[in-house]
């Protein structure tokens, strides 16, 4: 028994010694690594101080290229590729600097390094190699290599390296989502026309193969970033049997044309930018597609096609069975060229969906006085209570009430008076009365007291009582008291 206890004691003691030695080794390693990292960062800071002006001069063209390149190549050490990368990509380059930056990265060999890493090729094979290189651990450990693959893909996009697009397109098959997203961003930044069809195929794959890890939204965003000149490449997708593919293809073209229209208010999809086969697809097929999402997204494109069939087709879609199609069309019609369709747009003021009614009211206001007149006409004549409510809310939110008060004094046909009367009957007077209370125009308040001071609306009666007791003008106080007496009768 004593022998057994002694033996166990020796084993425990040996284990404790080993643990102490192991801890000591770890502490020593941590201290050594800390010292090495401190030396490394001191070296980095010194090299940045010395070579940042060189890189800046090369990018701006102030420094002779051969001289600057030779200076950078003079940097030595196993970490010089990492240092070159830090120097070249320290800041986001201006568009004018990108060509010089791309040339510099090619001549330093960085592009080849990034291309190899995106492809999954790494040259660190041993622990010793990993310890002496800044990113060696990431290369050595397979689970961490995605970090370098993603960073390299991003770098190729930063310098707009056009010849790398096939490699980036292939990287969309990477197992890690960070690498996929970085490759998509770079493909969008490079924008090579030849990559567009490959991205369209990726869109098909994501839609048709639910297990695909690539983000549908991300692929669509990249496609939209391409110029409208690529739209003909989407014709097969616009004709595809799958309704979702037709929808996304239509939506991509819609966003492309929206971007162009934002830059030019007179933009139109004429033959120069929109070939005949595309025009026919939208005018004869997509506007009647069985998928309502396709019809909705096709409407803004149809509106920009200068063709006699465009307006009649949009008016047909204005009566579409699906409310969101009608909503898209009503919003699309908010363009000066569709002013002749004011009466047709006004019909949507009685739409069954409140969002369509609201959009119709807002669209009418884009047509100036003609639209305002139509809005007032429907407000006074419509038997639909919901339509009148929608118009009243729009009038208050879009600033029509101040103008209404101004025109109330000058009106000869009494229309503005009728509109105010309708608002009073509906109890929509809070904003109107707030404006009356703040206006310096005595004549406006006087006329309102005469015309509406006796109305039973609670807000009006409260305002009239305030005028009757607090107004400094004797005439207005007398009119207010008379209005209160009429209200009691």
C-alpha positions as CSV (number, residue, x, y, z in Angstrom):
1,X,0.0,0.0,0.0
2,X,2.8,2.6,0.9
3,X,4.5,1.6,-2.4
4,X,1.3,2.4,-4.4
5,X,0.9,5.7,-2.7
6,X,4.5,6.6,-3.4
7,X,4.0,5.6,-7.0
8,X,0.9,7.7,-7.4
9,X,2.7,10.7,-5.8
10,X,5.5,10.4,-8.3
11,X,3.1,10.3,-11.3
12,X,1.2,13.3,-10.0
13,X,4.4,15.2,-9.4
14,X,5.6,14.4,-12.9
15,X,2.3,15.6,-14.4
16,X,2.6,18.8,-12.4
17,X,6.2,19.4,-13.7
18,X,5.1,18.8,-17.2
19,X,2.2,21.2,-16.9
20,X,4.5,23.8,-15.4
21,X,7.0,23.3,-18.2
22,X,4.2,23.5,-20.8
23,X,2.8,26.7,-19.3
24,X,6.3,28.1,-19.2
25,X,6.8,27.3,-22.9
26,X,3.5,28.9,-23.8
27,X,4.3,32.0,-21.9
28,X,7.8,32.2,-23.5
29,X,6.2,31.7,-26.9
30,X,3.6,34.4,-26.3
31,X,6.3,36.8,-25.1
32,X,8.5,36.0,-28.1
33,X,5.5,36.4,-30.5
34,X,4.6,39.7,-28.8
35,X,8.1,41.0,-29.2
36,X,8.2,39.9,-32.8
37,X,4.9,41.6,-33.5
38,X,6.1,44.8,-31.9
39,X,9.2,44.7,-34.1
40,X,7.1,43.9,-37.1
41,X,4.8,46.9,-36.5
42,X,7.7,49.2,-35.9
43,X,9.1,48.0,-39.3
44,X,5.7,48.5,-41.0
45,X,5.4,52.0,-39.6
46,X,8.9,52.9,-40.7
47,X,8.3,51.5,-44.2
48,X,5.0,53.4,-44.5
49,X,6.7,56.6,-43.5
50,X,9.4,56.0,-46.1
51,X,7.4,54.6,-49.0
52,X,3.9,56.1,-48.8
53,X,5.1,59.2,-50.6
54,X,6.5,56.9,-53.3
55,X,3.2,55.1,-53.8
56,X,1.3,58.4,-53.7
57,X,3.6,59.9,-56.3
58,X,3.2,56.9,-58.6
59,X,-0.6,56.9,-58.4
60,X,-0.8,60.7,-59.1
61,X,1.9,60.6,-61.8
62,X,4.1,63.0,-60.0
63,X,7.0,60.5,-59.7
64,X,8.8,58.7,-62.5
65,X,7.2,55.2,-62.7
66,X,10.5,53.3,-63.3
67,X,12.2,55.1,-60.4
68,X,9.3,54.5,-58.0
69,X,8.9,50.8,-59.0
70,X,12.6,50.2,-58.4
71,X,12.3,51.8,-55.0
72,X,9.5,49.5,-54.0
73,X,11.2,46.5,-55.3
74,X,14.1,47.4,-53.0
75,X,12.0,46.3,-50.0
76,X,13.4,42.9,-48.8
77,X,12.2,40.2,-46.5
78,X,9.8,37.3,-46.5
79,X,7.0,39.7,-45.8
80,X,7.6,42.1,-48.6
81,X,4.5,41.0,-50.6
82,X,2.4,41.8,-47.6
83,X,4.1,45.2,-47.2
84,X,3.5,46.0,-50.8
85,X,-0.1,45.2,-50.4
86,X,-0.4,47.4,-47.3
87,X,1.3,50.3,-49.1
88,X,-0.7,50.0,-52.4
89,X,-4.1,49.5,-50.8
90,X,-3.7,51.7,-47.7
91,X,-6.5,54.0,-49.0
92,X,-9.3,53.7,-51.5
93,X,-7.9,55.0,-54.8
94,X,-9.6,57.7,-56.8
95,X,-11.0,56.6,-60.1
96,X,-8.3,58.4,-62.0
97,X,-5.6,56.6,-60.0
98,X,-6.9,53.0,-60.6
99,X,-5.0,52.5,-63.9
100,X,-1.7,53.4,-62.3
101,X,-2.5,51.3,-59.2
102,X,-3.4,48.3,-61.4
103,X,-0.2,48.6,-63.3
104,X,1.8,48.9,-60.1
105,X,0.2,45.8,-58.6
106,X,0.9,43.8,-61.8
107,X,4.5,44.8,-61.9
108,X,5.1,44.0,-58.2
109,X,3.6,40.5,-58.8
110,X,0.7,41.1,-56.4
111,X,-2.0,40.3,-59.0
112,X,-0.5,36.9,-59.5
113,X,-0.4,36.3,-55.7
114,X,-4.1,37.3,-55.4
115,X,-5.1,35.2,-58.4
116,X,-3.4,32.2,-56.9
117,X,-5.0,32.7,-53.5
118,X,-8.5,33.1,-55.1
119,X,-7.9,29.8,-56.8
120,X,-7.0,28.2,-53.5
121,X,-3.2,27.9,-54.1
122,X,-1.0,28.8,-51.1
123,X,2.8,28.5,-50.8
124,X,3.1,28.1,-47.0
125,X,3.7,24.5,-46.2
126,X,5.4,24.3,-42.8
127,X,4.9,25.9,-39.4
128,X,8.3,27.6,-39.7
129,X,7.1,29.3,-42.9
130,X,3.8,30.3,-41.2
131,X,5.6,31.9,-38.2
132,X,7.9,34.2,-40.3
133,X,5.1,35.5,-42.6
134,X,2.4,37.9,-41.5
135,X,-0.5,35.9,-42.9
136,X,1.2,32.5,-42.7
137,X,-1.1,31.0,-40.2
138,X,-4.1,31.8,-42.5
139,X,-2.4,29.9,-45.3
140,X,-1.3,27.0,-43.2
141,X,-4.7,26.3,-41.7
142,X,-7.2,25.2,-44.3
143,X,-10.2,26.4,-42.3
144,X,-8.8,30.0,-42.3
145,X,-7.8,30.2,-45.9
146,X,-11.2,31.6,-46.9
147,X,-10.0,34.9,-45.3
148,X,-7.2,35.3,-47.8
149,X,-9.4,34.1,-50.7
150,X,-12.0,36.7,-49.9
151,X,-9.4,39.4,-49.4
152,X,-7.7,38.6,-52.6
153,X,-11.0,38.6,-54.5
154,X,-11.7,42.1,-53.1
155,X,-8.3,43.4,-54.0
156,X,-8.8,42.3,-57.7
157,X,-12.0,44.4,-57.7
158,X,-10.3,47.4,-56.1
159,X,-7.8,47.6,-58.9
160,X,-10.5,46.7,-61.5
161,X,-8.3,43.9,-62.9
162,X,-10.4,43.1,-66.0
163,X,-8.6,39.9,-67.0
164,X,-9.4,38.3,-63.6
165,X,-13.2,38.2,-64.2
166,X,-13.2,34.5,-65.3
167,X,-11.3,33.6,-62.1
168,X,-13.8,35.6,-60.0
169,X,-16.7,34.0,-61.8
170,X,-15.4,30.6,-61.0
171,X,-14.9,31.7,-57.4
172,X,-18.6,32.0,-57.1
173,X,-18.5,28.2,-56.5
174,X,-16.4,28.7,-53.4
175,X,-17.6,26.9,-50.3
176,X,-17.5,30.0,-48.2
177,X,-20.1,32.8,-48.5
178,X,-17.5,35.5,-47.8
179,X,-15.5,34.5,-50.9
180,X,-18.7,34.4,-53.0
181,X,-19.7,37.9,-51.9
182,X,-16.3,39.3,-52.4
183,X,-16.1,37.9,-55.9
184,X,-19.6,39.3,-56.7
185,X,-18.5,42.8,-55.5
186,X,-15.4,42.6,-57.6
187,X,-17.3,41.4,-60.7
188,X,-19.6,44.4,-60.3
189,X,-16.6,46.8,-59.9
190,X,-14.8,45.4,-63.0
191,X,-18.0,45.3,-65.0
192,X,-16.6,43.4,-67.9
193,X,-19.3,42.9,-70.6
194,X,-18.2,39.3,-71.2
195,X,-18.9,38.4,-67.6
196,X,-22.6,39.4,-67.8
197,X,-23.8,36.2,-69.4
198,X,-22.0,34.1,-66.8
199,X,-23.7,36.1,-64.1
200,X,-27.1,35.6,-65.8
201,X,-26.5,31.9,-65.7
202,X,-25.7,32.2,-62.0
203,X,-29.1,33.9,-61.6
204,X,-30.7,30.9,-63.3
205,X,-28.9,28.5,-61.1
206,X,-29.9,30.2,-57.9
207,X,-33.6,30.3,-59.0
208,X,-33.7,26.8,-60.3
209,X,-31.5,25.1,-57.7
210,X,-32.8,26.0,-54.2
211,X,-29.7,24.4,-52.6
212,X,-27.4,27.0,-54.2
213,X,-25.6,28.9,-51.5
214,X,-25.1,32.0,-53.6
215,X,-27.4,34.9,-52.6
216,X,-30.1,35.7,-55.2
217,X,-30.3,39.3,-54.1
218,X,-26.5,39.7,-54.4
219,X,-26.4,38.3,-57.9
220,X,-29.3,40.5,-59.0
221,X,-27.5,43.6,-57.5
222,X,-24.4,42.8,-59.6
223,X,-26.5,42.4,-62.8
224,X,-28.2,45.8,-62.1
225,X,-24.8,47.5,-61.8
226,X,-24.1,46.8,-65.5
227,X,-25.0,49.4,-68.2
228,X,-28.3,49.2,-70.1
229,X,-26.3,48.1,-73.2
230,X,-26.2,44.6,-71.6
231,X,-30.0,44.3,-71.6
232,X,-30.2,42.3,-74.9
233,X,-28.3,39.5,-73.1
234,X,-31.4,39.1,-70.9
235,X,-33.7,38.3,-73.8
236,X,-33.5,34.5,-73.2
237,X,-34.3,35.1,-69.6
238,X,-37.3,37.3,-70.5
239,X,-38.6,34.4,-72.5
240,X,-37.8,31.7,-70.0
241,X,-40.5,29.2,-69.0
242,X,-39.8,29.8,-65.3
243,X,-41.9,32.8,-64.1
244,X,-39.4,33.9,-61.4
245,X,-36.6,34.1,-64.0
246,X,-38.8,36.3,-66.2
247,X,-39.5,38.4,-63.2
248,X,-35.9,38.9,-62.1
249,X,-34.8,39.6,-65.7
250,X,-37.6,42.2,-66.1
251,X,-36.7,43.8,-62.8
252,X,-33.0,44.0,-63.7
253,X,-33.9,45.9,-66.9
254,X,-36.3,48.2,-65.0
255,X,-33.5,49.1,-62.5
256,X,-31.0,49.7,-65.3
257,X,-33.4,52.1,-67.0
258,X,-34.3,53.8,-63.7
259,X,-30.6,54.5,-63.2
260,X,-30.3,56.1,-66.6
261,X,-33.5,58.1,-66.2
262,X,-32.2,59.5,-62.9
263,X,-29.3,61.0,-64.8
264,X,-31.4,62.3,-67.7
265,X,-35.0,63.5,-67.2
266,X,-35.6,63.2,-71.0
267,X,-34.3,59.7,-71.2
268,X,-36.2,57.3,-73.4
269,X,-35.7,53.7,-74.5
270,X,-35.2,54.5,-78.2
271,X,-33.6,52.2,-80.8
272,X,-30.1,53.4,-79.9
273,X,-30.3,51.9,-76.4
274,X,-33.2,49.4,-76.7
275,X,-33.3,47.1,-79.7
276,X,-36.4,46.3,-81.5
277,X,-36.7,42.7,-80.2
278,X,-36.6,44.0,-76.6
279,X,-39.2,46.6,-77.3
280,X,-41.5,44.0,-78.8
281,X,-41.0,41.7,-75.8
282,X,-42.2,44.4,-73.4
283,X,-45.0,45.7,-75.6
284,X,-46.5,42.4,-76.8
285,X,-45.6,39.9,-74.1
286,X,-44.3,41.1,-70.8
287,X,-47.1,43.6,-70.4
288,X,-49.5,40.6,-70.6
289,X,-47.4,38.1,-68.7
290,X,-49.2,35.6,-66.6
291,X,-47.0,36.5,-63.6
292,X,-48.4,39.8,-62.1
293,X,-44.9,40.6,-60.7
294,X,-43.6,40.7,-64.3
295,X,-46.4,42.9,-65.4
296,X,-45.8,45.3,-62.5
297,X,-42.0,45.5,-63.2
298,X,-42.5,45.9,-66.9
299,X,-44.7,49.0,-66.6
300,X,-41.9,51.5,-65.8
301,X,-40.0,50.1,-68.8
302,X,-43.0,50.3,-71.1
303,X,-43.5,53.9,-70.0
304,X,-40.1,54.9,-71.4
305,X,-40.5,53.2,-74.8
306,X,-41.5,55.9,-77.3
307,X,-44.1,53.8,-79.1
308,X,-47.8,54.6,-79.8
309,X,-48.7,51.3,-78.0
310,X,-47.1,52.3,-74.7
311,X,-49.9,54.6,-73.3
312,X,-52.8,52.3,-74.2
313,X,-51.0,49.3,-72.7
314,X,-50.4,51.2,-69.5
315,X,-54.0,52.2,-69.3
316,X,-54.9,48.6,-69.7
317,X,-52.6,47.7,-66.8
318,X,-54.2,50.5,-64.8
319,X,-57.2,48.2,-64.5
320,X,-55.2,45.1,-63.7
321,X,-56.9,42.6,-61.3
322,X,-53.8,42.7,-59.0
323,X,-53.6,45.8,-56.8
324,X,-49.8,46.0,-56.8
325,X,-49.7,46.0,-60.6
326,X,-52.1,49.0,-60.5
327,X,-49.9,50.6,-57.9
328,X,-46.8,50.3,-60.0
329,X,-48.6,51.7,-63.1
330,X,-50.1,54.7,-61.2
331,X,-46.7,55.6,-60.0
332,X,-45.2,55.1,-63.4
333,X,-47.7,57.5,-64.9
334,X,-46.3,60.4,-62.8
335,X,-44.5,61.9,-65.8
336,X,-45.4,65.1,-67.7
337,X,-46.0,63.2,-71.0
338,X,-48.9,61.3,-69.4
339,X,-50.8,64.5,-68.5
340,X,-53.5,63.8,-71.1
341,X,-54.3,60.7,-69.1
342,X,-55.4,62.7,-66.0
343,X,-59.0,61.5,-66.1
344,X,-58.0,57.9,-66.4
345,X,-55.6,58.2,-63.5
346,X,-58.3,59.9,-61.4
347,X,-60.5,56.8,-61.7
348,X,-58.0,55.1,-59.4
349,X,-59.0,57.5,-56.6
350,X,-61.8,55.1,-56.0
351,X,-59.6,52.0,-56.1
352,X,-60.4,49.2,-53.7
353,X,-56.8,49.4,-52.3
354,X,-55.9,52.5,-50.2
355,X,-52.3,52.4,-51.5
356,X,-53.5,52.7,-55.1
357,X,-55.8,55.6,-54.1
358,X,-53.0,57.4,-52.3
359,X,-50.6,56.9,-55.3
360,X,-53.3,58.2,-57.7
361,X,-53.7,61.4,-55.7
362,X,-49.9,61.9,-55.5
363,X,-49.6,61.3,-59.3
364,X,-52.2,63.8,-60.1
365,X,-50.3,66.4,-58.1
366,X,-47.3,66.0,-60.3
367,X,-49.3,67.5,-63.1
368,X,-49.5,70.9,-61.5
369,X,-52.7,72.9,-61.6
370,X,-54.4,70.5,-64.0
371,X,-53.9,67.7,-61.5
372,X,-55.0,69.8,-58.6
373,X,-58.2,70.8,-60.4
374,X,-58.9,67.1,-61.1
375,X,-58.3,66.3,-57.5
376,X,-60.7,69.0,-56.3
377,X,-63.3,67.9,-58.8
378,X,-63.2,64.3,-57.5
379,X,-63.2,65.4,-53.9
380,X,-66.4,67.4,-54.4
381,X,-68.2,64.9,-56.7
382,X,-67.1,61.4,-55.6
383,X,-69.7,59.4,-53.7
384,X,-66.9,57.2,-52.4
385,X,-66.2,58.1,-48.7
386,X,-62.8,56.3,-48.8
387,X,-61.8,58.2,-51.9
388,X,-62.7,61.5,-50.2
389,X,-60.7,60.6,-47.1
390,X,-57.7,59.7,-49.2
391,X,-57.9,63.0,-51.1
392,X,-58.3,65.0,-47.9
393,X,-55.2,63.3,-46.3
394,X,-53.2,63.9,-49.4
395,X,-54.2,67.6,-49.5
396,X,-52.9,68.0,-46.0
397,X,-49.7,66.0,-46.4
398,X,-48.7,67.6,-49.7
399,X,-49.2,71.2,-48.7
400,X,-52.4,72.0,-50.7
401,X,-54.2,73.5,-47.7
402,X,-52.1,76.8,-47.5
403,X,-52.7,77.3,-51.2
404,X,-56.4,76.5,-50.8
405,X,-56.7,79.3,-48.2
406,X,-54.9,81.7,-50.4
407,X,-57.1,80.9,-53.4
408,X,-60.2,81.0,-51.1
409,X,-60.1,84.8,-51.1
410,X,-59.5,85.2,-54.8
411,X,-61.9,82.5,-56.0
412,X,-64.8,83.7,-58.2
413,X,-66.5,80.3,-58.9
414,X,-66.7,79.3,-55.2
415,X,-64.8,76.0,-55.8
416,X,-62.3,76.6,-53.0
417,X,-65.2,77.4,-50.6
418,X,-66.9,74.1,-51.6
419,X,-63.7,72.2,-50.9
420,X,-63.3,73.9,-47.4
421,X,-67.0,73.1,-46.7
422,X,-66.4,69.4,-47.6
423,X,-63.4,69.3,-45.3
424,X,-65.5,70.8,-42.5
425,X,-68.3,68.3,-43.1
426,X,-65.7,65.5,-42.8
427,X,-64.1,66.9,-39.6
428,X,-60.8,67.5,-41.4
429,X,-60.3,71.1,-40.1
430,X,-57.4,70.9,-37.5
431,X,-54.7,71.9,-40.0
432,X,-56.9,74.4,-41.7
433,X,-57.7,76.2,-38.5
434,X,-54.1,76.2,-37.3
435,X,-53.2,78.0,-40.5
436,X,-56.0,80.5,-40.0
437,X,-54.9,81.2,-36.5
438,X,-51.4,82.0,-37.6
439,X,-52.1,84.0,-40.8
440,X,-51.8,87.8,-40.5
441,X,-54.5,88.2,-43.2
442,X,-57.5,89.6,-41.3
443,X,-59.7,89.3,-44.4
444,X,-59.3,85.5,-44.6
445,X,-60.4,85.1,-41.0
446,X,-63.3,87.5,-41.5
447,X,-64.6,85.6,-44.6
448,X,-64.1,82.2,-42.9
449,X,-66.2,83.4,-39.9
450,X,-69.0,84.5,-42.2
451,X,-69.0,81.4,-44.3
452,X,-68.2,78.6,-41.8
453,X,-68.3,80.0,-38.3
454,X,-71.7,78.5,-37.7
455,X,-70.6,75.0,-38.8
456,X,-71.2,72.3,-36.1
457,X,-67.7,71.0,-36.4
458,X,-66.2,70.9,-32.9
459,X,-62.8,72.2,-34.0
460,X,-64.4,75.2,-35.8
461,X,-66.6,76.0,-32.8
462,X,-63.7,75.9,-30.5
463,X,-61.7,78.3,-32.8
464,X,-64.7,80.6,-33.1
465,X,-65.1,80.9,-29.3
466,X,-61.4,81.7,-29.0
467,X,-61.8,84.5,-31.6
468,X,-64.9,85.8,-29.8
469,X,-63.0,86.2,-26.5
470,X,-59.4,86.8,-27.3
471,X,-59.3,88.5,-30.7
472,X,-58.0,92.1,-30.5
473,X,-60.0,93.2,-33.6
474,X,-63.5,94.3,-32.5
475,X,-65.1,93.4,-35.9
476,X,-63.8,89.8,-35.9
477,X,-65.0,89.4,-32.3
478,X,-68.4,90.6,-33.3
479,X,-68.5,88.2,-36.3
480,X,-67.4,85.3,-34.0
481,X,-70.2,86.1,-31.5
482,X,-72.7,86.2,-34.4
483,X,-71.4,82.9,-35.7
484,X,-71.9,81.3,-32.3
485,X,-75.5,82.5,-32.1
486,X,-76.2,81.0,-35.6
487,X,-74.6,77.7,-34.5
488,X,-77.0,77.6,-31.5
489,X,-80.0,78.2,-33.7
